[in-house]
Structure formats: structure tokens, C-alpha cells
Amino acid sequence: MMFKTLLTTLLLAVTLPSLAGNAPLSVNAQQAYLPRVNFPVWQLTLTSLDNDITIQSLTLNRGNCLISMSGRGQNVNKRLGYGQTLSFTTPSNSTFTQCRPLELSVQTSKGAFTFNW
């Protein structure tokens, strides 16, 4: 019984810091149109709230939406200082219902974080 209590306490201590509420990042999603081609996209911007964090990978809507950046969100390896940003887009349709951000999973040097809208 003591082992189960200790194991539960240890698991909570490991998982609680990875909740997005304690994330060293903030995420903003907005509708936009690509210049010159007038193509609808969702633009997501991650802002560092930490002095030194590296974004390692990104997964949008559990991999069901394309991330428009080199590597499609894998092997990003972008270092951010406090206040610095990383932006990417995902294609949408004219009513912005396609690939509307519902969940963004971010793997970082500080752990994994999930953001929900």
C-alpha cells in the first residue's frame, strides 16, 4: 500500500508540471489570409515565457492538420528567449472551419505541453 501511495505521488509530481497552465509558453491562434494569394490559414504564434526554451516538435489537432513549416513540425529545434516568438500556419477554408485549432502539442526542452481551445 505504501508503494502505491509513493508511486502515485511520484507520478503526480512528474505530470503536473507538464500541464499547459504551467507552461513556459503562451499560444495565440488567429485567422489570416496569406498575402498576394488571398489563401485562408490559421496562424499560430508561440511566445516564450522562459529565458531559454527550445521548441523541439509541434503536433496540431493530433496530427490531423498540416503544419506549414520546414519538417511539418518535426525536428523544429528553435531556441527562444523570453518574449521571442515562433509562428506557423495551417491551411483552412474560406469559413475557417477546416483545421480550426483545437489542440496543439508542443515538445520542448522543458517538457511536453498541450494547449486546448
C-alpha positions as CSV (number, residue, x, y, z in Angstrom):
1,M,0.0,0.0,0.0
2,M,2.8,2.4,0.8
3,F,4.4,1.6,-2.5
4,K,1.2,2.6,-4.4
5,T,1.0,5.9,-2.5
6,L,4.6,6.7,-3.2
7,L,4.2,5.8,-6.9
8,T,1.1,7.9,-7.2
9,T,2.8,10.9,-5.6
10,L,5.8,10.5,-7.8
11,L,3.6,10.3,-11.0
12,L,1.7,13.4,-10.0
13,A,4.9,15.3,-9.3
14,V,6.2,14.3,-12.8
15,T,2.9,15.0,-14.7
16,L,1.7,18.2,-13.1
17,P,4.5,20.5,-14.4
18,S,3.6,19.5,-18.0
19,L,0.1,20.9,-17.8
20,A,-0.4,23.9,-20.1
21,G,-1.4,26.0,-17.2
22,N,2.2,26.0,-16.0
23,A,3.7,26.1,-19.5
24,P,6.7,28.3,-20.2
25,L,4.9,29.3,-23.4
26,S,1.8,31.1,-24.5
27,V,0.0,30.3,-27.7
28,N,-2.2,32.5,-29.8
29,A,-4.3,31.4,-32.8
30,Q,-5.9,33.7,-35.3
31,Q,-7.5,33.6,-38.7
32,A,-5.4,35.1,-41.5
33,Y,-5.0,35.3,-45.3
34,L,-1.7,34.7,-47.0
35,P,-0.6,37.9,-48.8
36,R,-0.7,38.0,-52.6
37,V,-2.7,34.8,-52.9
38,N,-5.5,35.6,-50.5
39,F,-5.5,32.0,-49.2
40,P,-7.2,31.4,-45.8
41,V,-4.9,30.0,-43.0
42,W,-4.9,29.7,-39.2
43,Q,-1.8,31.4,-37.9
44,L,-0.4,30.1,-34.6
45,T,2.2,32.0,-32.6
46,L,4.1,30.6,-29.6
47,T,5.7,33.1,-27.3
48,S,8.4,32.1,-24.8
49,L,7.7,33.0,-21.1
50,D,11.0,31.5,-20.2
51,N,14.6,32.8,-20.6
52,D,15.7,29.8,-22.5
53,I,13.5,27.1,-24.1
54,T,13.9,25.1,-27.3
55,I,10.8,24.1,-29.3
56,Q,11.5,20.5,-30.5
57,S,8.3,19.5,-32.2
58,L,4.7,20.5,-32.8
59,T,1.6,18.5,-33.4
60,L,-1.7,20.2,-34.4
61,N,-5.1,18.5,-33.8
62,R,-3.4,15.2,-33.0
63,G,-1.6,15.2,-36.4
64,N,-4.7,15.7,-38.5
65,C,-3.7,19.1,-39.7
66,L,-0.7,20.1,-41.8
67,I,1.8,22.4,-40.2
68,S,3.2,24.7,-42.9
69,M,6.9,24.9,-41.9
70,S,10.0,23.0,-42.7
71,G,9.8,19.5,-41.4
72,R,6.0,19.8,-40.9
73,G,6.5,20.5,-37.2
74,Q,9.0,17.7,-36.5
75,N,12.7,18.5,-35.6
76,V,11.9,22.2,-35.2
77,N,14.8,22.8,-32.7
78,K,14.1,26.5,-32.4
79,R,15.6,28.2,-29.3
80,L,13.6,31.1,-27.9
81,G,14.5,33.6,-25.2
82,Y,11.9,35.4,-23.1
83,G,9.4,37.2,-25.3
84,Q,10.6,35.7,-28.5
85,T,8.1,34.1,-30.9
86,L,7.7,31.2,-33.3
87,S,4.9,31.4,-35.8
88,F,3.4,28.8,-38.3
89,T,0.3,28.4,-40.3
90,T,-2.1,25.6,-41.3
91,P,-4.3,25.8,-44.4
92,S,-8.0,26.3,-43.9
93,N,-11.1,27.1,-46.0
94,S,-13.0,30.4,-46.5
95,T,-15.1,29.9,-43.4
96,F,-12.1,28.9,-41.3
97,T,-13.7,25.6,-40.2
98,Q,-11.1,23.3,-41.7
99,C,-8.2,22.7,-39.3
100,R,-9.5,25.1,-36.7
101,P,-7.1,24.7,-33.8
102,L,-8.5,22.5,-31.1
103,E,-5.3,21.1,-29.6
104,L,-1.6,21.9,-30.0
105,S,1.0,19.6,-28.5
106,V,4.4,21.1,-28.1
107,Q,7.5,19.1,-27.1
108,T,10.2,21.4,-25.6
109,S,13.5,21.2,-23.7
110,K,11.3,21.9,-20.6
111,G,8.9,19.0,-21.2
112,A,5.7,18.4,-23.2
113,F,2.8,20.8,-23.1
114,T,-0.7,20.6,-24.6
115,F,-2.9,23.7,-25.4
116,N,-6.6,23.4,-26.0
117,W,-9.1,25.8,-27.4
